[in-house]
Amino acid sequence: MNKNNYCVIMSGGIGSRFWPFSREARPKQFLDFFGTGRSLLQMTFDRFKKIVPIENIFIVTNEGYQQMTADELPELNPDQILLEPMRRNTAPCIAFASYRINAINPNANIVVAPSDHLIMKEDEFLTVVNKAYEFVEKNDTLLTLGIRPSRPETGYGYIQMSDEHVDGVTKVKVFTEKPNIDLAKVFYESGEFLWNSGIFIWNSRTITESFRQHLPEISNRFDQGKDLFGTDKEKAFIDENFPFCPNISIDYGIMEKASNVCVQAADFGWSDLGTWGSLYDITEKDENANAALVSETLFYDSAENIVTLPDGKLAVIQGLEGYIVAEANNVLLICKKDDEQRIKQFVTDVKLKYGEEYI
């Protein structure tokens, strides 16, 4: 393993689109979706430790999940769990980890990945990441992994490839937000677009300079305390300054603005597991396209549903088509799959009417 290679796993979200399975007290990255005995976070860690020294893996999470993260990943030292005092989206999260790693090794090559992605073809994925490490070690480029689309998909962002290349890797022409179905069909049929995986690779100097160029409101603050990262004064500095960082994603803040962005096209069985629909897509189904997770289920006159209940419970479903049926703890959700974008609103309404008990 290359000692200059590092990994940052972002694990601070609450996964509200997977409510009620994902709850604020235990969000989706800490859940075992497939009955394997390993949570999504553990599966992500298991994947990267095959190619990255364990001491070079960092988890960035909300300070409320410190103990949960430590319990799930006992191989990590406490100082490898970086604690955000509040949620400020992915750009401040990545800046925090980048400044910490830069304090340890200014020659670091860094992969940044969400904690809740599913990778079906792990060997292919690790081969792609290793090649990406080699690329960013030699090139001051912001590299992202793009997934070859298998269908017109409205749930993912897209990356348009240009005709230019850097050391054999394609430069990005433009990032595009989630399209409507007509535009998604155009993207798919053109062959010029890839799904945006949200997995990034760069070297330490490139990402640090990118923050200074495109998000100085973050770098100016962190530069003031750059000598504190990795010391016992780091936490106090982060607690004081992190809340003043803008709430902005790395995509909006840097990737869409920078001119030195490349994309590596890949196909390694990727799903971002962002919604019940994405989980349904990759789950084994019966002859009527019904999917059941963990619990026992009997379907009658029903099709294209996804059902998950606590282990040991039985669901008997009759006459439903295209529904999500999900029970967890004290909440039962029955919602049309096509309307799952409303789940975040359901959560907001529940919180307003009933308080935190069901969130």
C-alpha positions in Angstrom: 0.0 0.0 0.0 1.1 3.5 -0.8 1.6 5.4 2.5 0.7 8.6 0.7 -2.8 7.4 -0.1 -5.6 8.5 2.2 -9.4 8.0 2.4 -12.1 10.3 3.8 -15.5 8.7 4.4 -18.4 11.3 4.8 -20.8 9.9 7.4 -22.7 12.8 8.9 -26.0 12.8 7.2 -29.4 11.7 8.6 -30.8 10.0 5.5 -34.2 11.5 5.9 -35.4 10.1 2.5 -35.2 6.7 4.1 -37.4 7.6 7.0 -38.7 5.8 9.1 -36.0 3.1 8.6 -33.3 5.9 8.9 -33.8 8.0 12.0 -31.9 10.9 13.4 -30.8 8.8 16.3 -29.5 6.1 14.0 -29.2 7.2 10.3 -28.9 5.0 7.3 -25.1 4.7 7.3 -25.3 2.8 10.6 -28.0 0.4 9.3 -27.7 -3.1 7.9 -30.0 -2.9 4.9 -29.3 -6.4 3.5 -29.0 -8.6 6.6 -25.3 -9.1 6.1 -24.3 -8.2 9.6 -22.4 -5.1 8.4 -23.8 -1.5 8.1 -23.3 0.7 5.1 -20.5 2.5 6.9 -18.8 -0.7 7.8 -19.1 -2.0 4.3 -17.5 1.2 3.0 -14.7 1.0 5.5 -14.1 -2.7 4.7 -13.8 -1.8 1.0 -11.2 0.9 1.4 -9.0 -0.8 4.0 -8.1 -3.3 1.2 -6.1 -0.6 -0.6 -5.5 2.2 2.0 -3.6 1.8 5.3 -6.1 1.8 8.1 -4.3 4.6 9.9 -4.9 6.7 6.7 -8.7 6.4 6.8 -10.7 9.2 8.3 -14.4 9.4 9.1 -16.1 12.8 9.2 -19.4 12.7 11.1 -21.6 14.7 13.3 -20.4 14.9 16.9 -23.6 13.2 18.0 -22.5 10.0 16.2 -19.0 9.9 17.7 -19.7 6.9 19.9 -21.7 5.0 17.3 -18.9 5.4 14.8 -16.3 4.3 17.3 -18.4 1.2 18.2 -18.9 0.3 14.5 -15.2 0.8 13.6 -13.1 -0.3 16.6 -10.0 -0.5 14.3 -9.8 3.3 14.2 -8.1 5.5 16.7 -10.3 8.2 18.2 -8.4 10.9 16.4 -9.4 9.3 13.0 -13.0 10.3 13.7 -13.4 13.9 12.8 -16.4 15.6 14.5 -18.5 18.3 12.9 -20.3 20.5 15.5 -23.1 21.0 13.0 -24.1 19.9 9.5 -22.8 22.3 6.8 -23.0 20.1 3.7 -20.0 18.5 1.9 -17.6 21.4 1.2 -16.9 22.3 4.9 -16.7 18.5 5.7 -14.1 17.9 3.0 -12.2 21.0 3.9 -11.9 19.9 7.6 -10.6 16.5 6.5 -8.2 18.0 3.9 -6.6 20.4 6.4 -6.2 17.6 8.9 -4.6 15.3 6.3 -2.4 18.1 5.0 -1.1 18.6 8.5 0.0 15.0 8.6 1.2 14.5 5.0 1.3 17.4 2.5 2.0 14.8 -0.2 -1.2 13.0 0.4 -3.5 11.6 -2.4 -7.0 11.6 -1.1 -10.2 9.7 -2.1 -13.4 11.2 -0.7 -16.5 8.9 -0.6 -19.9 8.9 1.0 -20.6 6.2 3.6 -23.8 5.0 2.1 -23.0 3.9 -1.4 -23.4 0.3 -2.6 -20.6 -1.1 -4.8 -21.5 -4.5 -6.4 -18.3 -5.1 -8.3 -15.7 -4.3 -5.6 -12.6 -5.6 -7.4 -13.4 -3.3 -10.4 -14.0 -0.4 -8.0 -10.7 -0.8 -6.2 -8.8 -1.1 -9.5 -10.4 2.2 -10.6 -9.5 3.9 -7.3 -5.9 2.7 -7.4 -5.5 4.1 -11.0 -7.1 7.3 -9.8 -4.5 7.6 -7.0 -1.7 7.2 -9.5 -3.3 9.9 -11.8 -3.7 12.6 -9.1 -0.2 11.8 -7.7 1.2 13.1 -11.0 -1.5 15.6 -12.0 -2.9 18.6 -10.1 -6.4 17.8 -11.1 -9.7 17.3 -9.4 -10.9 13.9 -10.4 -14.4 12.5 -10.0 -15.7 9.0 -10.9 -18.5 8.9 -13.4 -20.8 5.9 -13.8 -21.8 4.8 -17.3 -25.6 5.1 -17.3 -27.6 2.0 -17.8 -31.0 3.8 -18.2 -32.4 7.3 -18.4 -32.4 8.2 -14.7 -33.9 11.4 -13.1 -32.6 10.7 -9.6 -28.9 11.4 -10.3 -26.8 14.4 -11.4 -24.9 14.0 -14.7 -21.4 14.9 -16.0 -20.9 15.8 -19.6 -17.5 14.6 -21.0 -15.5 16.9 -23.2 -13.1 16.0 -26.1 -10.1 17.1 -24.1 -7.9 14.8 -22.0 -5.2 15.1 -19.3 -2.8 12.2 -19.3 -5.4 10.0 -20.9 -8.2 11.0 -18.6 -11.3 12.9 -19.9 -11.8 16.5 -18.9 -15.3 17.5 -17.7 -17.3 19.8 -20.0 -20.2 20.6 -17.6 -22.0 19.3 -14.5 -25.8 19.0 -14.8 -28.3 18.7 -12.0 -31.0 16.0 -11.9 -32.9 16.2 -15.2 -36.5 15.6 -16.1 -37.2 12.3 -17.9 -37.1 13.8 -21.4 -33.7 15.4 -20.8 -32.5 12.2 -19.1 -33.3 10.2 -22.3 -31.3 12.7 -24.3 -28.4 12.4 -22.0 -28.5 8.6 -22.0 -28.8 8.3 -25.8 -26.1 10.8 -26.5 -23.3 8.7 -24.9 -21.6 12.0 -23.7 -23.0 11.9 -20.2 -22.1 9.9 -17.0 -23.9 9.7 -13.7 -22.2 11.8 -11.0 -21.1 9.3 -8.3 -20.1 11.8 -5.7 -16.7 10.0 -5.3 -13.7 12.3 -5.7 -9.9 11.9 -5.8 -7.2 14.6 -5.7 -3.9 15.4 -4.1 -3.7 17.5 -0.9 -2.1 20.6 -2.6 -4.8 20.7 -5.3 -7.8 20.5 -3.1 -6.3 23.0 -0.6 -5.6 25.5 -3.4 -9.1 24.9 -4.9 -10.7 26.0 -1.6 -8.5 29.1 -1.5 -9.5 29.9 -5.1 -13.2 29.1 -5.1 -14.3 29.0 -1.4 -12.1 31.5 0.4 -14.8 32.0 3.0 -13.9 28.5 4.2 -10.1 28.5 3.5 -9.6 31.9 5.1 -11.0 30.6 8.4 -9.2 27.3 8.3 -5.9 28.9 7.2 -6.0 31.0 10.4 -5.8 27.7 12.4 -3.8 25.5 10.0 -1.1 24.9 12.6 -3.8 23.6 15.1 -5.0 20.7 12.9 -3.9 17.4 14.4 -3.2 19.0 17.8 -5.2 19.0 21.0 -6.4 22.5 20.1 -8.1 21.4 16.9 -11.5 20.6 18.4 -11.9 24.0 20.0 -10.9 25.7 16.7 -13.3 23.6 14.7 -16.2 24.2 17.2 -15.6 27.9 17.0 -15.1 28.3 13.2 -17.0 25.4 11.5 -20.5 26.9 12.1 -19.5 30.0 10.2 -18.7 28.0 7.0 -21.2 28.3 4.2 -23.7 25.5 3.9 -22.6 24.4 0.4 -21.8 21.2 -1.4 -18.4 20.5 -2.9 -20.1 20.2 -6.3 -21.6 23.7 -6.2 -18.7 25.3 -4.3 -15.7 23.9 -6.3 -16.3 21.2 -8.9 -18.7 23.3 -11.1 -16.4 26.3 -11.0 -12.9 24.8 -11.4 -11.2 24.4 -14.8 -9.0 21.5 -13.8 -11.7 18.9 -13.4 -11.5 15.4 -15.0 -13.8 12.4 -14.9 -12.9 8.7 -15.0 -15.7 6.7 -16.6 -16.4 3.4 -14.8 -18.9 0.6 -14.3 -18.6 -1.1 -10.9 -22.2 -1.8 -10.0 -22.8 1.5 -8.2 -25.9 2.7 -6.4 -26.0 5.7 -4.1 -28.8 4.2 -2.1 -30.3 7.7 -1.7 -34.0 6.7 -1.9 -36.4 3.8 -1.4 -36.6 3.7 -5.2 -32.9 3.2 -5.6 -33.0 0.4 -3.0 -35.9 -1.2 -4.8 -33.9 -1.1 -8.1 -31.1 -3.3 -6.7 -33.1 -5.6 -4.5 -34.1 -9.2 -5.6 -37.8 -9.3 -6.6 -40.5 -12.0 -7.0 -42.4 -12.8 -10.2 -44.6 -9.7 -9.8 -41.6 -7.4 -9.1 -42.3 -7.1 -5.4 -39.3 -6.7 -3.1 -39.1 -7.6 0.6 -36.2 -6.8 2.9 -35.5 -8.7 6.1 -39.1 -9.5 7.1 -41.4 -12.3 5.9 -44.0 -11.1 3.4 -46.9 -12.6 1.5 -48.2 -10.7 -1.6 -51.6 -11.1 -3.1 -52.7 -9.3 -6.2 -49.8 -6.9 -5.7 -46.9 -5.8 -7.8 -43.8 -3.5 -7.8 -43.9 -2.9 -4.0 -41.0 -2.7 -1.6 -41.6 -3.8 2.0 -39.4 -3.8 5.0 -40.4 -4.5 8.6 -38.5 -5.3 11.8 -37.0 -8.8 11.9 -39.5 -11.4 13.1 -42.6 -9.6 11.7 -44.9 -10.8 8.9 -46.6 -8.6 6.4 -49.6 -9.7 4.3 -50.1 -7.3 1.4 -53.1 -7.4 -0.9 -54.1 -5.2 -3.7 -51.1 -2.8 -3.6 -49.2 -1.7 -6.7 -46.1 0.5 -6.6 -45.9 1.2 -2.9 -43.3 1.6 -0.1 -44.4 -0.2 3.1 -41.8 0.4 5.8 -42.1 0.0 9.6 -39.4 0.9 12.1 -39.7 1.3 15.8 -42.9 3.4 16.3 -43.6 4.5 12.8 -45.3 2.8 9.8 -45.0 4.5 6.4 -47.2 3.5 3.4 -46.3 5.7 0.5 -46.5 5.5 -3.3 -43.0 4.9 -4.8 -43.6 7.5 -7.4 -44.3 10.1 -4.6 -41.3 9.2 -2.4 -39.8 12.7 -2.9 -42.6 13.8 -0.5 -41.1 11.8 2.4 -38.9 14.7 3.5 -42.1 16.8 3.8 -43.8 14.0 5.7 -40.8 14.1 8.2 -41.1 17.9 8.5 -44.9 17.7 9.1 -44.5 14.9 11.7 -41.9 16.9 13.6 -44.2 20.0 13.6 -47.2 18.1 14.8 -45.7 15.4 17.1 -42.2 16.6 18.0 -39.0 14.7 17.9 -40.4 11.3 19.2 -41.0 9.9 15.7 -38.0 11.5 14.0 
